[in-house]
């Protein structure tokens, strides 16, 4: 009977049934920079009519109508769907009664807020119906992401007239805004034309969705409607403008928040919100609930990402190797660092062995477990999310209970003992080295050189191609940052996230030829984003297909 | 005769008592209360030592051995006569399946036994070759995941995907789940055809499906409250906000008509697949339009809205008991108001890491050497077994005891829910519990073996005597679809089959596992379960 610790992974990929020896994966990675996409025919893939996600709807509404209650996020997040059971990125396409009710009630809630603001309802000395028409034209263009036809304005105005039968002008304005938001024109993307490249506002709303996770601003709408967006120069100029905007950074950070999430949660924030630690081992770590340390950790991570992984000037190397860390009160307290004066400070790392995004306390904690540290989940994260190796979960009959900690001097020796059995060794020869290299950090991200009286051993022979000997997290990060497999893996996931569908080899190969810049030593993040936008997966005419839900 | 205590207090406080009581006499005559069903899902299998009936149990003379007050199901003893406790003939013959049989199960060397999630455990894996006769090799999917077909009773369809690493299989659920299918039949006049409530909006795997579309779960008590009780006053017949709500609903109605015009206009220029997607959304709007634009007809005196539960922190384990209680209270009233007749209520989710820090001792070091326990439900459920064997080490036994206490806690909640149902009167003088069956389901049986045979399913309620309850039923190998047919029959639906019409399985042995054979089990009601 084998002992392992892959508790969370007992579920998951269906490829795990059977004899584990037969499916023990080879070390991942060939020289991807050379051979990747060589023998694979690129295919732009198919497309489906999708809704904007709750985050996109929310950001649009906040930008256009100033909704401070975030009604769309609060009500519609439950209706977003993962694009697959194996990828955590979101799309939104299925219409269920739960969605429909949330959609209408969110529209109503926002519209009631609008009706309370004079800037939307004032019609001093004017013809109230004409004011309503103006509002529909002005606000409708931003919400529907295109200029409304007269007939469309009339349809919306009819709901104003209906509301006026027994209500005031304010009631009418409220109804108009509710109608604009409750219409499919607001929550659906415009259907791309058949057998023609998406242009104009169809292109603009997709662009704004990838770059800003919201509807286009007026500048982009103008470019879309006067035709300049459809020229290569005009498109390039809009992309540059939008990449330089903080909204692009927020958006890329949101992608990373999904990339960094452990299995079974959508985002790293969700994982940290639930982070519970043994009170015996970590008496100072504040449990889930209001003021939880996990939430403070995620704020520190955000500060790191918004400085070191900006789309405008950030690089893949900076993301992986930055010598900065986000520190706030919770981080300082749990890690024994000097106190912060206020908010989050971006400081130099406390030890040379801490590096990049993997060294941020939030990431170290998200993959921690209840106990001292968690080399297995950390290793599985790297294998699945950084190296794109879908390591299977253990067989159902594998005993995943850990032997008692007190029988072992260190976490590492405990996990070595638990996974040494031949039934486990195949996968764990890949998993364990990737996790052991993090051993200088405990389950709340504190640097350590000792476990009890024993020195921590963070050396590992990584299953990369070629194999690499490392000592500690900074070393590990250096190897990963230089490995084209890791860049390719991140690029695949970004493609799936941005295109909102499963991206298989053929579809990725539509993106890859445009991404050479990202594979260069520094690897600008913007070059990855631009690669997706330049690819046929984003630009080519495509055939809509029916996809079973 | 029972009265809703809250209602009486309200009446005493000045509500017009006569108008409250008037509908009772009018509706009490000749009106049959509707039949209802609740699927109660709790995850991660059971702690076997504390789950089963005492060894000498027979069909009509059965019970739980208290084992020094340790048995998980003791809180449900008061409902003995309304209980149907399922088991397998095989387990009875061996008085507790020996550990060696769990090994056989995980090695594909054992026939399914008892109530079995056949659809969920064995779909055709497109990565596996067919057998020499061209029939699919029915392979097990991994335990927890099987729930994607547990309620649909249809094999999921697998597609191979390759996203840069090893090829994997994505499983697509087929058809309607039993709750949705029942809702379509029973819910024509109710506000919700079927209702999906729970504690976590994010789920590893789906449970309820409409035509293969996974249905989201409402996990916010406040949103559920708003959804359920919109337009229903807290005091029956007395609603000072009624006129304002009527106007609000009228404005919604005008937005709905404009939206429908836009749906139609957009659909015109679209390709067929896009049209279908749009139509799906249009239908969803139609589905909710009535309840958002018209206050419901209330014909039960016990029907009233509860208080707004407020904004409870959904991420906080410490609020879990409160959220669960609110959901149960709301469901009871929703049933009293006849807002829905079919509900699936999902407590956390399959393979959850839910921590139970509100239970005493769940965040403290264990006895031996101060080793802290990982208290997530799923990790605990594994640590509680020695692989597929019974627990032996101190740590395993401690985890096993925690698993037992989680199940005991769920049993206490269920007992309180059944009690609440019994305390609410129907217009015809019966109680909600008289007209309801609660089906306790779980995605697996044995967390060590990830076993989907002899599923730990129990029924509570007789639906006015339709279900011959108060029995311990040891069954031969039986697909869940048979149970679903029986439940539909008990609810008055003349179904003869559900989901896959036949389950063709036979153990061949060796690496091929189960085989698809022509002579097989035809789905139909479980004999004798329903009168």
HADDOCK unambig.tbl for C-alpha pairs under 7 A between the chains (distance, minus, plus):
assign (segid A and resid 7 and name CA) (segid B and resid 379 and name CA) 5.60 0.50 0.50
assign (segid A and resid 11 and name CA) (segid B and resid 142 and name CA) 6.33 0.50 0.50
assign (segid A and resid 11 and name CA) (segid B and resid 144 and name CA) 6.27 0.50 0.50
assign (segid A and resid 11 and name CA) (segid B and resid 145 and name CA) 6.64 0.50 0.50
assign (segid A and resid 13 and name CA) (segid B and resid 168 and name CA) 6.62 0.50 0.50
assign (segid A and resid 14 and name CA) (segid B and resid 141 and name CA) 6.18 0.50 0.50
assign (segid A and resid 14 and name CA) (segid B and resid 142 and name CA) 6.50 0.50 0.50
assign (segid A and resid 14 and name CA) (segid B and resid 168 and name CA) 6.57 0.50 0.50
assign (segid A and resid 14 and name CA) (segid B and resid 169 and name CA) 6.05 0.50 0.50
assign (segid A and resid 15 and name CA) (segid B and resid 168 and name CA) 5.98 0.50 0.50
assign (segid A and resid 49 and name CA) (segid B and resid 274 and name CA) 5.64 0.50 0.50
assign (segid A and resid 78 and name CA) (segid B and resid 201 and name CA) 5.73 0.50 0.50
assign (segid A and resid 78 and name CA) (segid B and resid 216 and name CA) 6.36 0.50 0.50
assign (segid A and resid 79 and name CA) (segid B and resid 216 and name CA) 6.11 0.50 0.50
assign (segid A and resid 95 and name CA) (segid B and resid 280 and name CA) 5.66 0.50 0.50
assign (segid A and resid 95 and name CA) (segid B and resid 281 and name CA) 4.49 0.50 0.50
assign (segid A and resid 95 and name CA) (segid B and resid 284 and name CA) 5.94 0.50 0.50
assign (segid A and resid 96 and name CA) (segid B and resid 215 and name CA) 6.67 0.50 0.50
assign (segid A and resid 96 and name CA) (segid B and resid 284 and name CA) 5.38 0.50 0.50
assign (segid A and resid 97 and name CA) (segid B and resid 284 and name CA) 4.82 0.50 0.50
assign (segid A and resid 97 and name CA) (segid B and resid 285 and name CA) 6.91 0.50 0.50
assign (segid A and resid 97 and name CA) (segid B and resid 287 and name CA) 6.20 0.50 0.50
assign (segid A and resid 97 and name CA) (segid B and resid 288 and name CA) 6.15 0.50 0.50
assign (segid A and resid 98 and name CA) (segid B and resid 216 and name CA) 6.81 0.50 0.50
assign (segid A and resid 100 and name CA) (segid B and resid 284 and name CA) 5.65 0.50 0.50
assign (segid A and resid 100 and name CA) (segid B and resid 285 and name CA) 5.33 0.50 0.50
assign (segid A and resid 100 and name CA) (segid B and resid 288 and name CA) 6.79 0.50 0.50
assign (segid A and resid 101 and name CA) (segid B and resid 288 and name CA) 6.09 0.50 0.50
assign (segid A and resid 155 and name CA) (segid B and resid 258 and name CA) 5.93 0.50 0.50
assign (segid A and resid 156 and name CA) (segid B and resid 258 and name CA) 6.21 0.50 0.50
assign (segid A and resid 159 and name CA) (segid B and resid 254 and name CA) 5.13 0.50 0.50
assign (segid A and resid 159 and name CA) (segid B and resid 255 and name CA) 5.99 0.50 0.50
assign (segid A and resid 159 and name CA) (segid B and resid 258 and name CA) 6.71 0.50 0.50
assign (segid A and resid 162 and name CA) (segid B and resid 254 and name CA) 6.42 0.50 0.50
assign (segid A and resid 163 and name CA) (segid B and resid 251 and name CA) 5.71 0.50 0.50
assign (segid A and resid 175 and name CA) (segid B and resid 251 and name CA) 6.10 0.50 0.50
assign (segid A and resid 175 and name CA) (segid B and resid 255 and name CA) 6.70 0.50 0.50
assign (segid A and resid 178 and name CA) (segid B and resid 255 and name CA) 6.59 0.50 0.50
assign (segid A and resid 179 and name CA) (segid B and resid 255 and name CA) 4.60 0.50 0.50
assign (segid A and resid 179 and name CA) (segid B and resid 258 and name CA) 6.69 0.50 0.50
assign (segid A and resid 179 and name CA) (segid B and resid 259 and name CA) 6.71 0.50 0.50
assign (segid A and resid 182 and name CA) (segid B and resid 259 and name CA) 6.36 0.50 0.50
assign (segid A and resid 183 and name CA) (segid B and resid 259 and name CA) 4.55 0.50 0.50
assign (segid A and resid 183 and name CA) (segid B and resid 262 and name CA) 6.41 0.50 0.50
assign (segid A and resid 184 and name CA) (segid B and resid 259 and name CA) 6.84 0.50 0.50
assign (segid A and resid 184 and name CA) (segid B and resid 262 and name CA) 6.71 0.50 0.50
assign (segid A and resid 184 and name CA) (segid B and resid 263 and name CA) 6.24 0.50 0.50
assign (segid A and resid 191 and name CA) (segid B and resid 270 and name CA) 6.99 0.50 0.50
assign (segid A and resid 264 and name CA) (segid B and resid 204 and name CA) 6.19 0.50 0.50
assign (segid A and resid 273 and name CA) (segid B and resid 315 and name CA) 6.57 0.50 0.50
assign (segid A and resid 274 and name CA) (segid B and resid 315 and name CA) 6.43 0.50 0.50
assign (segid A and resid 278 and name CA) (segid B and resid 363 and name CA) 6.74 0.50 0.50
assign (segid A and resid 278 and name CA) (segid B and resid 372 and name CA) 6.38 0.50 0.50
assign (segid A and resid 280 and name CA) (segid B and resid 365 and name CA) 6.87 0.50 0.50
assign (segid A and resid 288 and name CA) (segid B and resid 316 and name CA) 5.66 0.50 0.50
assign (segid A and resid 289 and name CA) (segid B and resid 316 and name CA) 5.03 0.50 0.50
assign (segid A and resid 370 and name CA) (segid B and resid 374 and name CA) 5.28 0.50 0.50
assign (segid A and resid 371 and name CA) (segid B and resid 372 and name CA) 6.80 0.50 0.50
assign (segid A and resid 388 and name CA) (segid B and resid 164 and name CA) 6.44 0.50 0.50
assign (segid A and resid 388 and name CA) (segid B and resid 165 and name CA) 5.60 0.50 0.50
assign (segid A and resid 389 and name CA) (segid B and resid 165 and name CA) 4.78 0.50 0.50
assign (segid A and resid 389 and name CA) (segid B and resid 166 and name CA) 6.59 0.50 0.50
assign (segid A and resid 390 and name CA) (segid B and resid 165 and name CA) 5.80 0.50 0.50
assign (segid A and resid 390 and name CA) (segid B and resid 166 and name CA) 5.86 0.50 0.50
assign (segid A and resid 396 and name CA) (segid B and resid 106 and name CA) 6.37 0.50 0.50
assign (segid A and resid 396 and name CA) (segid B and resid 449 and name CA) 5.80 0.50 0.50
assign (segid A and resid 396 and name CA) (segid B and resid 450 and name CA) 5.99 0.50 0.50
assign (segid A and resid 397 and name CA) (segid B and resid 103 and name CA) 6.94 0.50 0.50
assign (segid A and resid 397 and name CA) (segid B and resid 106 and name CA) 5.72 0.50 0.50
assign (segid A and resid 397 and name CA) (segid B and resid 387 and name CA) 5.93 0.50 0.50
assign (segid A and resid 397 and name CA) (segid B and resid 388 and name CA) 5.95 0.50 0.50
assign (segid A and resid 397 and name CA) (segid B and resid 448 and name CA) 6.61 0.50 0.50
assign (segid A and resid 397 and name CA) (segid B and resid 449 and name CA) 5.54 0.50 0.50
assign (segid A and resid 398 and name CA) (segid B and resid 387 and name CA) 5.61 0.50 0.50
assign (segid A and resid 399 and name CA) (segid B and resid 386 and name CA) 5.92 0.50 0.50
assign (segid A and resid 399 and name CA) (segid B and resid 387 and name CA) 3.55 0.50 0.50
assign (segid A and resid 400 and name CA) (segid B and resid 382 and name CA) 6.51 0.50 0.50
assign (segid A and resid 400 and name CA) (segid B and resid 383 and name CA) 6.91 0.50 0.50
assign (segid A and resid 400 and name CA) (segid B and resid 387 and name CA) 6.77 0.50 0.50
assign (segid A and resid 401 and name CA) (segid B and resid 382 and name CA) 6.26 0.50 0.50
assign (segid A and resid 401 and name CA) (segid B and resid 383 and name CA) 4.51 0.50 0.50
assign (segid A and resid 404 and name CA) (segid B and resid 371 and name CA) 6.97 0.50 0.50
assign (segid A and resid 404 and name CA) (segid B and resid 395 and name CA) 6.97 0.50 0.50
assign (segid A and resid 405 and name CA) (segid B and resid 371 and name CA) 6.43 0.50 0.50
assign (segid A and resid 406 and name CA) (segid B and resid 369 and name CA) 6.37 0.50 0.50
assign (segid A and resid 503 and name CA) (segid B and resid 163 and name CA) 6.21 0.50 0.50
assign (segid A and resid 504 and name CA) (segid B and resid 161 and name CA) 6.94 0.50 0.50
assign (segid A and resid 504 and name CA) (segid B and resid 162 and name CA) 5.47 0.50 0.50
assign (segid A and resid 504 and name CA) (segid B and resid 163 and name CA) 4.53 0.50 0.50
assign (segid A and resid 504 and name CA) (segid B and resid 164 and name CA) 6.83 0.50 0.50
assign (segid A and resid 505 and name CA) (segid B and resid 162 and name CA) 6.69 0.50 0.50
assign (segid A and resid 505 and name CA) (segid B and resid 163 and name CA) 6.02 0.50 0.50
assign (segid A and resid 505 and name CA) (segid B and resid 164 and name CA) 6.02 0.50 0.50
assign (segid A and resid 544 and name CA) (segid B and resid 273 and name CA) 6.42 0.50 0.50
assign (segid A and resid 545 and name CA) (segid B and resid 273 and name CA) 5.75 0.50 0.50
assign (segid A and resid 546 and name CA) (segid B and resid 273 and name CA) 4.80 0.50 0.50
assign (segid A and resid 549 and name CA) (segid B and resid 212 and name CA) 6.17 0.50 0.50
assign (segid A and resid 549 and name CA) (segid B and resid 213 and name CA) 5.03 0.50 0.50
